[in-house]
Amino acid sequence: MTTKTSHSELARGSHLNGTQTGSEALRRRPRRLRRSPAMRALVRETRLSPDNFIYPLFVCPGEGTRREVSSMPGVFQLSVDEIVKEAAAAKSDGLPAVLLFGLPDQKDVVGSTAYDPEGPVQAAIRALKQEVPGVLVVTDVCLCEYTSHGHCGIIVDDEIANDVTVEQLARAALSHAVAGADVVAPSDMMDGRVGRIRAALDDAGFTQTAIMSYAAKYCSAFYGPFREAADSAPAFGDRRSHQMDPANVEEALREVAIDIEEGADIVMVKPALAYLDVIARVKAEFGYPTAAYQVSGEYSMLKAAARNGWIDEPRAMMETLTSIRRAGADMIITYYARQAAQMLG
């Protein structure tokens, strides 16, 4: 019977048994497979493709608007006509999907503009479906961009009220489906929202509209630049009552299991880089289509370091994206989507 030598035995040199010469010991040369770009490509274990990326875009009112986000160089708040141009260019780069966030011109305490049929996201969906056929349109479903207080839900007695918030989220998701969204992505972290959204979609005949759930969304320090981009910073307090404690991973698995049971088609871990272990656990445990979000703070850190000459930005970008894919993510939401796709193209 042949016995396979373990990696640990090789590392200790126990296979040499004291009789092999130095040259014999060096028959194992892993560097042979690193000698050239062609060789490295041949044995590469993890591969990136433009098909892996989802491109987030911020939709604002107006026309001809392309306003750069100061904390996110290269990211813009775009009016619907500019969204169409950006999505068409992204499709030409080989990207399959965009993720839309809305910046309404009016806000209130219950986030009612989230389900306005003439809202920026709904208008952008219709325009994309007409002008950029074939692009997959994913929409963020949350109230933080639409509430005057900037929280993800309706405030009752100084707390976010779960169940009434879920009803608002279902209305918003349904309005996106009516406009033509392919995938709705609830990012609020309210309990039961995936099941309620699934029921609302199915009852209205939108059984083919998929749900990509922000299943394990952590209360992270890396969201800061996004809050400028989406104008969604909370006016008071924080989001620790609903977003997850960064210390927990078993809880993430429970959250993912619940969302799958409620009808999620894709589950997401957010952020990505500080939670690679969570991505790996989720993929190994469930084998479900798994997304990861390389969030604004991760993007802006690379941008800032590159602008100071501290890192090689293209290399750092590809290294971080590869690490997310290697951890188990099938799809990556990233502001680098177009740049990465062009490099891979």
C-alpha positions in Angstrom: 0.0 0.0 0.0 1.3 3.5 -0.9 1.4 6.0 1.9 1.1 9.6 1.0 3.6 11.9 2.7 2.0 14.7 4.6 2.9 18.4 4.1 4.0 18.5 7.7 6.3 15.5 7.2 7.9 17.1 4.2 8.4 20.3 6.2 10.2 18.4 8.9 12.3 16.5 6.5 11.3 13.1 7.9 11.1 11.7 4.4 14.9 12.0 4.0 15.6 9.2 6.6 19.2 10.4 6.8 20.4 8.6 3.6 19.7 11.0 0.8 22.2 13.5 -0.4 21.5 17.2 -0.6 20.9 17.1 -4.3 18.5 14.2 -3.9 16.6 16.2 -1.2 16.2 19.0 -3.7 14.3 16.9 -6.2 11.2 18.7 -4.8 11.5 22.2 -6.2 8.2 24.1 -6.1 10.0 27.1 -7.7 10.0 25.1 -11.0 6.3 26.1 -11.4 7.0 29.8 -10.8 9.7 30.4 -13.5 7.7 32.3 -16.1 4.4 34.1 -16.5 3.1 31.2 -18.7 4.0 28.6 -16.0 2.5 30.6 -13.2 -0.7 31.0 -15.2 -0.8 27.3 -16.0 -0.9 26.3 -12.3 -2.9 29.2 -10.9 -5.5 28.0 -8.5 -7.7 31.0 -8.1 -8.9 32.9 -11.2 -10.6 36.3 -11.5 -12.9 37.2 -14.4 -15.0 40.2 -15.1 -18.0 37.8 -14.7 -17.2 37.8 -11.0 -17.8 41.5 -10.5 -20.9 43.6 -9.7 -20.4 47.3 -10.1 -22.1 49.6 -7.5 -23.5 52.9 -8.8 -25.1 55.9 -7.0 -28.2 57.4 -8.7 -29.1 61.0 -8.0 -31.8 63.4 -9.3 -31.2 65.7 -12.3 -29.7 65.4 -15.7 -26.1 65.5 -16.9 -25.0 65.1 -13.3 -21.6 63.5 -12.6 -20.5 64.5 -9.1 -17.3 62.9 -7.7 -17.4 61.6 -4.1 -14.6 63.4 -2.3 -13.7 60.4 -0.1 -13.9 57.9 -3.0 -11.8 59.1 -5.9 -13.2 57.7 -9.2 -16.7 57.2 -7.7 -19.5 59.5 -8.7 -23.1 60.4 -7.9 -24.8 60.1 -11.3 -28.1 61.2 -12.8 -30.1 58.6 -14.7 -28.7 59.6 -18.1 -25.2 59.3 -16.7 -26.0 55.9 -15.1 -27.0 54.6 -18.5 -23.6 55.8 -20.0 -21.6 54.3 -17.1 -23.5 51.0 -17.2 -23.0 50.7 -21.0 -19.3 51.3 -20.6 -19.2 48.7 -17.9 -20.9 46.2 -20.1 -18.4 46.9 -22.8 -15.7 46.1 -20.3 -17.3 42.7 -19.8 -19.1 43.4 -16.5 -22.4 41.5 -16.2 -24.2 43.5 -13.4 -24.6 46.8 -11.7 -25.9 47.5 -8.1 -28.0 50.6 -7.7 -28.2 52.9 -4.7 -30.6 55.9 -4.7 -30.2 59.5 -3.5 -33.7 60.9 -3.4 -34.4 64.7 -3.5 -36.8 64.3 -0.5 -36.6 62.4 2.7 -39.0 61.7 5.6 -39.0 59.8 8.9 -40.4 56.6 7.3 -38.4 56.6 4.1 -41.5 56.7 1.9 -39.5 57.8 -1.2 -37.8 54.3 -1.2 -40.9 52.9 -3.0 -41.7 56.0 -5.1 -42.3 54.6 -8.7 -40.6 57.8 -10.0 -37.7 57.6 -7.6 -34.1 57.7 -8.8 -33.5 53.9 -8.6 -36.8 53.0 -10.2 -36.2 55.5 -13.0 -32.7 54.1 -13.5 -33.9 50.6 -13.7 -36.3 51.4 -16.5 -33.7 53.4 -18.4 -31.1 50.6 -18.1 -33.5 47.9 -19.2 -34.4 50.0 -22.3 -30.9 51.4 -23.1 -28.5 48.7 -22.0 -30.2 45.4 -22.7 -28.5 42.4 -21.2 -27.1 44.2 -18.1 -28.2 42.5 -14.9 -29.8 45.1 -12.6 -29.4 44.6 -8.8 -31.0 47.1 -6.4 -30.1 47.9 -2.8 -33.1 47.7 -0.6 -32.7 49.7 2.6 -34.2 52.9 4.1 -31.0 54.7 5.3 -30.7 56.7 2.1 -34.4 57.7 2.3 -35.0 58.5 6.0 -34.5 62.0 7.3 -32.6 60.6 10.3 -30.4 58.3 8.2 -31.2 55.1 10.0 -32.1 51.8 8.2 -35.6 51.6 9.6 -38.5 53.4 11.2 -37.8 54.8 14.7 -40.4 54.1 17.4 -39.6 55.0 21.0 -36.0 55.8 20.1 -35.4 52.3 18.7 -35.6 50.9 15.1 -38.9 49.0 15.0 -38.3 45.8 13.1 -41.7 44.7 11.8 -43.0 48.0 10.5 -39.6 48.5 8.8 -39.9 45.2 7.1 -43.2 46.2 5.6 -41.5 49.3 4.1 -38.7 47.2 2.8 -41.1 44.9 1.1 -42.8 47.9 -0.6 -39.5 49.2 -1.8 -38.4 45.8 -3.2 -41.7 45.3 -5.0 -41.4 48.8 -6.6 -38.0 47.8 -7.9 -39.3 44.6 -9.3 -42.2 46.4 -11.0 -39.6 48.8 -12.6 -37.8 45.7 -13.9 -35.0 44.8 -11.4 -33.5 41.4 -11.9 -32.3 41.1 -8.3 -33.3 42.9 -5.1 -30.7 43.1 -2.3 -32.0 43.9 1.2 -29.1 45.4 3.2 -30.9 46.5 6.3 -30.4 43.5 8.6 -33.9 43.5 10.0 -35.2 40.1 11.1 -37.6 38.4 8.7 -37.2 40.8 5.8 -36.1 38.1 3.3 -39.2 36.1 3.9 -41.5 39.1 3.7 -39.9 40.4 0.5 -40.2 36.9 -1.1 -43.8 36.8 -0.2 -44.5 40.2 -1.5 -42.7 39.5 -4.8 -44.4 36.1 -5.3 -47.9 37.5 -4.4 -47.5 40.2 -7.1 -46.3 37.7 -9.7 -42.6 38.4 -9.6 -41.6 34.9 -8.8 -38.5 35.2 -11.1 -37.0 38.2 -9.3 -34.1 37.0 -7.2 -33.1 38.0 -3.7 -29.5 38.7 -2.9 -29.5 39.0 0.9 -26.9 41.0 2.9 -27.0 38.0 5.2 -23.9 38.7 7.3 -23.5 42.4 7.4 -21.2 43.6 10.2 -21.2 46.9 12.1 -18.0 48.0 10.5 -15.7 51.0 10.6 -15.1 50.6 6.9 -18.4 52.1 5.7 -17.5 55.8 6.3 -16.9 56.9 2.7 -20.2 55.2 1.5 -22.2 57.4 3.8 -20.9 60.4 2.0 -21.6 58.7 -1.4 -25.2 57.7 -0.4 -25.9 60.6 1.9 -26.9 58.1 4.6 -25.0 58.9 7.7 -27.2 58.5 10.8 -28.1 61.8 12.5 -27.8 60.2 15.9 -26.7 56.9 17.4 -25.2 54.0 15.5 -26.3 50.7 13.8 -25.1 48.2 16.4 -28.7 47.1 17.3 -29.1 45.4 13.9 -25.7 45.1 12.1 -23.5 42.2 13.4 -20.8 42.3 16.1 -17.4 42.0 14.2 -16.3 39.4 16.8 -19.0 36.8 15.8 -18.8 34.1 13.1 -21.2 31.4 14.4 -23.9 34.1 14.5 -23.1 34.8 10.8 -23.8 31.2 10.0 -27.1 31.3 11.8 -28.0 34.5 9.9 -27.2 32.9 6.6 -29.2 29.8 7.4 -32.2 31.9 8.3 -32.0 33.9 5.1 -31.7 30.8 2.9 -34.7 29.2 4.7 -36.7 32.4 4.0 -35.9 32.3 0.3 -32.6 34.1 -0.4 -31.1 33.0 -3.7 -27.7 34.6 -3.0 -26.1 35.3 0.4 -23.6 38.1 1.1 -20.9 38.8 3.6 -20.0 42.5 4.1 -17.3 43.8 4.4 -14.9 41.5 2.6 -11.3 41.9 3.6 -11.7 41.8 7.4 -14.1 38.9 7.1 -12.4 36.5 4.7 -12.8 33.8 7.3 -16.5 34.4 7.4 -16.7 34.1 3.6 -14.8 30.8 3.7 -17.1 29.4 6.5 -20.3 30.5 4.7 -19.2 28.9 1.4 -18.0 25.7 3.0 -21.1 25.4 5.3 -23.8 26.1 2.7 -22.3 25.8 -0.8 -24.7 28.6 -1.8 -24.0 31.3 -4.3 -22.0 33.7 -2.2 -21.3 37.4 -2.7 -18.8 39.6 -0.8 -18.7 43.4 -0.8 -15.4 45.2 -1.0 -16.7 48.2 0.8 -16.0 51.9 0.5 -13.4 52.1 3.2 -11.4 49.2 1.7 -11.5 50.9 -1.7 -10.6 54.4 -0.2 -7.7 53.0 1.8 -6.1 51.6 -1.3 -6.7 54.9 -3.2 -5.2 57.0 -0.4 -2.1 54.8 -0.1 -1.6 54.8 -3.9 -1.9 58.6 -4.0 0.8 58.8 -1.4 3.0 56.5 -3.4 3.0 53.8 -0.7 1.6 51.0 -2.8 1.2 49.9 -6.4 -2.5 50.4 -6.8 -3.2 47.9 -9.7 -1.3 45.1 -7.9 -2.9 45.8 -4.6 -6.3 45.9 -6.2 -5.9 42.6 -7.9 -4.3 41.0 -4.8 -7.2 42.0 -2.6 -9.8 40.9 -5.1 -8.0 37.6 -5.6 -8.0 37.1 -1.8 -11.8 37.6 -1.7 -12.3 35.1 -4.5 -9.9 32.7 -3.0 -11.8 32.8 0.3 -14.9 31.5 -1.6 -16.8 34.4 -3.0 -18.5 33.6 -6.3 -19.2 37.3 -6.9 -17.6 40.5 -5.6 -19.2 43.9 -5.4 -16.4 46.4 -5.9 -15.9 50.0 -6.9 -12.8 48.7 -8.8 -15.0 46.6 -11.1 -14.3 48.4 -14.3 -10.6 48.9 -13.6 -10.2 45.2 -12.7 -12.2 44.1 -15.7 -10.0 46.2 -18.0 -6.9 44.7 -16.6 -8.3 41.2 -17.0 -9.7 41.8 -20.4 
